[in-house]
Amino acid sequence: MPITTVGYHISSWEAIDLRNPNSTQWCPAMLTDGIPATLGAVGEPYLYAFPKPRAFFSEPYKGVCLVEAFYHTKPFNSWQLILIGDPLYRPFKKP
């Protein structure tokens, strides 16, 4: 059975070593462990730049794809946050 989850970790600089196979940062480590999608920061975005978890995770339950959930719930366009995964990923797609 495939993993149907999205990793969410509020921390700075957790996505700067994506290409380093030995990285222990959140994003590369979760991707190595098989998580299908995550979001992370490549700098210091400050807490208010992250999507609110309750709003972000309620979107996929409605059948919204990953990129739409991220876009709808992020407070503003930030050059510090990245979304990693298939943008059309729908972990809870409605039939």
C-alpha positions, -999 to +999 in steps of 0.1 A: +000+000+000+015+034-009+021+060+017-006+087+016+008+115+036+025+149+034+053+158+057+050+191+074+077+204+097+080+240+108+117+248+109+142+269+090+167+257+065+153+221+063+153+220+025+187+234+015+205+200+011+180+182-011+207+168-034+230+156-005+224+119+000+238+121+035+217+150+047+199+146+080+177+176+074+139+171+075+131+173+038+158+152+022+156+126+051+118+123+047+121+119+009+148+093+014+125+074+038+098+074+011+074+102+020+057+113-012+055+150-005+067+176+020+073+213+023+104+231+037+123+262+040+155+271+022+162+301+045+145+318+074+109+324+064+097+330+100+067+312+114+041+334+098+052+324+063+042+288+067+007+276+058-014+271+089-014+233+094-052+230+101-060+249+069-033+232+048-043+197+058-080+203+055-076+210+018-065+175+007-095+160+027-117+180+004-100+164-026-078+194-035-044+186-050-012+193-032-002+225-051-037+240-047-036+232-009-002+249-007-013+279-028-046+284-010-032+283+025+002+301+024-001+336+038+020+351+010+043+342-018+076+334-001+109+328-018+119+309+013+094+280+012+093+252-013+068+224-019+084+191-029+064+163-045+039+158-074+019+190-075-012+170-086-009+145-057-043+140-041-038+117-011-076+117-004-090+120-038-128+117-038-142+091-062 
